[in-house]
């Protein structure tokens, strides 16, 4: 082989998702650069591949990137793999690809599994136009600011999220974007694969009492919040107020549930209160 950097997609769950071409390339290259060599070694052993491995991950990518580039400049071939799916898609690889191209090294993709695309294909949400935004920030303030950038996106929004942050992200998404349609894909191509489809509020109810495990893909429907008419807003307010919930808390809960503007809900609540006084 001549100097080529192969970007090799690997299975995100079921090992049968690997391609014949990926197996051949991983067998033939001079070096495999892996996000986690221990994880990749299990994959290689499963397919009977014995080849040289080196690590390439977020915290060593500058040092290792330079060494891999020197290897490529010497006329060697390298396959870049991540723990699962397609490298460079919320995984290490961008800088290595960029530097390889700048050095005149040929970069060849070896297509295969990608969690974002797999989830979109089975979501039932519009797939003609979509935006992949990776992982939201881990802190609430920054996460809400991040989500505000996509609030009025006229396309399906795809996010990745860690299982332990799913509920926090759903609550912030509800706060920023209102109660729109959502699909949550979990453990794609694995034994416990799950696709949840409903509203954000329904998703919170579904996942709040369960122990979420595995990789999570969140897909949000395009545009504005669900069309919930004023009669439903008034009905919800009447129920909450009748149950003894304060006007302030009733307004906050209805805004969260319906996605209606707070000023509109507050005005309706005041009208209800005033009618009770009269």
N, C-alpha and C positions, 0 to 999 in steps of 0.2 A: 504494500500500500504506500501511496505517496502521502505527503503532509495534508491531512484532512482532520478537521474537528467535527465529529459526529455528535449531534444532539439526539440522544436515544430515549424515546419514551418507554417506560416500564409499567407493569400492571399496577393499578390502584387498589386491587383486591384479588380477584381470581387470577391465578398465575396463567391461566389459559388465554388471558387477554394480550399476552405478548405476541409480537409478530415473528414470522419466520425470519424476516430480514433483520430484526433487532437481535435475534439469537445469533445469526451469522456474523453481524458486525461486531458484537461483543466477543465473539470467538476469534476474530481476525485482527482486531486492532492491536497496536503495540502497548497501549496503556488504557485503563479505564479509570476515569476520575469520578469518584462517588461522593455524594453528600454524607453518607454513613457507610464506611467500608464493611462493617459487620452486617448491616442490613442487606447490602448488595451481594455480599458473599453467600448469603442464604439463597438468593435468586440464582446466582451463578452455579452453585452446587446443585440446585434442583434441575438445571438444564445441562449439567455435566460440562460446564465451561470452566476451564482453568486458565486464568490470565492475570497479568500484573494489575494491582489495584493501588490507587493513591487517594487520599481524602481531599475533598474540595468542598468547603462549606463556608458559611457567612463569616466566621471569625478567623479563617486562615486564607481567604480567597486572594488577598494581595500577595502574600508570600508564595502560596501554591500556584496562583495564577501565573506568576513570573516563571516558575519552574516548568509548568505545563507548556507555556508559550515557547520557552527555550527548546523543549522537547519537540514541539511542532516545527520550529524553525530549523531543527536538525533533520527534517524530512520524515519524522515519525507520525503515526496516526493515533488519535485519541478519541475515546468515546466518553461523553459526559452524561452521567445519569444522576437523577435525584432519588430520594427514598421511594417515590411513587409518582407516576404520571409523567408529564412533559417538563423537562428542565426549563428554567427561566420563567415559568409561570408561577409566581409567588415562591420560587425556589432559586437557589444560587445559579449563576451562569451568565447573567447579562454582561458583566465586565469582561469575562473570559471571551465571550463571543465578539464583543466590541473590539477588544485588543487583537484578537485573531484576525478579524477582517482588516483592521488597520495595518496589520503586518503582512497582508496579502495571502493569508492562509484561507483555504477553501473551507466553508462551513456548510455541512450537509445535515438537514433534519431527517430523522428516521421516525415517521409519524406513529402514533399509538394513543394510548389512553390519556385522557385529560378530564379531571373531575368536573371542571366548570362546564365543558361542552357536553359531557355525558349527562349531567344533571339537566342542562337546558333542553337537550333532545327529548327527555322524558317528562318535562315539567308541565306541558300544556300551556305554557305562557308564550307570548309572541317571540319568535326566534329569528325573524328577518332582520331585526336591529336589536343589538344588545350591547351592554357595557360591562366589562369585567373590571372590578375595582380592588380585588385582592382582599387582604385582611384589614378591617377597620382598626383604628387605634384602640388600645386596651383601656384607656381612661374615659370616663363618661363625658367630660367636657369636650375633649378633643374628638371623641367618637361622634357626638352630636354635631359638632362643627363640620366634620367629615361628611356626615349624612346629609346635612343641609345643602351641600354642593350638588347632590343628586336628587333633591326633593322634587324637582319639576322635570326630571329626565323623561323624554318621550321614547323610552326604550326599556327593555327588561334589564334590571340591574342585578349582577351576579357578585356575591361576596363569599369569601371563605371565613370560617370562624372556628375557634377552638371550642370544644364541647363545654368547658367550664365557664365560658363567657357568653354562651348562646342566649340565656334568659336576659342578661343585662343588655345585650345588643338588640334583642327583640323589643324590650321596653323602651330603649332609646329610639329605635326605629318608629315605634308607635307614637312616641312623643313628637318626633320631627315630621314624619310623613303621614301620620294618621292611619286609620284602620283599613289599609288596602290589602289586596290579594297577595298571598305569599306562598311559595313552595320551599320546603326545607328537605334537602336530600342528605341522608346520613349513611355512612358505611357502604357507599356505592360499590357494587360488584363483590360484596362480601356476604357472608352467611346471613347477617342481620340487617341487610339493606332495608332502608325505610324511606319512603317519600310521603311527606305530610303536605296536604294542600288545603288551604282555607284562608281565613283572614289572620292578620297579625294577632288580634286579640284571641282568636281560637288557638293559634299556635302557642301563645303564652300559657293558656289553660292546659294544652296538651302536654307540654314539656315541663311545666313547673313541678309536677309531682313524680317525675321520672329521672333516673340517673342517665344523663346523656353521655354516650361514649362514641369514640370514633371521629373521623373527619366530617365536617359539616359544610354543606354548600347552601347558601341562602339565595333565593331568587325572588325579586320583588317586581310586581307588575308595573307597567309604565304609567306615567302621568299622575293624575290627582288621586285623592282618597276615594273610597267607595261612596257612591251616591246614596246618602242616608237623608231622607226628607225630614222636615221640621217636625212632623207629627211624631216620628220616632224619637227625636230629641226631647220633645215635650213629654212623651210617655215615660222615657227613662228618668227624666227629672222628677216627674210626679211620683214615681215609685220610690226613688231614693229619698226624696223629701218626706214622703209618707212613712218611710222606715226610720225617720229621725236623723238622717244624715244632714249635716250642716249645709247651708247654701254653697259655701266656698268649696267644700269637699265634693258636693254633688256636681258642681260645675266642672271641677277637675276630672272627675271620673267620666263624665259624659264626653268631655273633650277627648279623653284618652280612648274611649270606646269608639266614638264616631268619627274622629278626625275633623270635626267642625271647628271653625274659628272660635276662640275662647270668648271674644266679645259678643258673638251671636248667641252662644249658649248662655252666657251671663245675662244678656238682655231677656232671653226667654225665661230664665229662672226668676228674674225680678218680676216679670209679668205674672208668673204663677204665684209668687209670694204676695204681690199686691192684690191679686184677685181673691186670695184667701183672706186677707185683711178686710176687704170690702164685703 
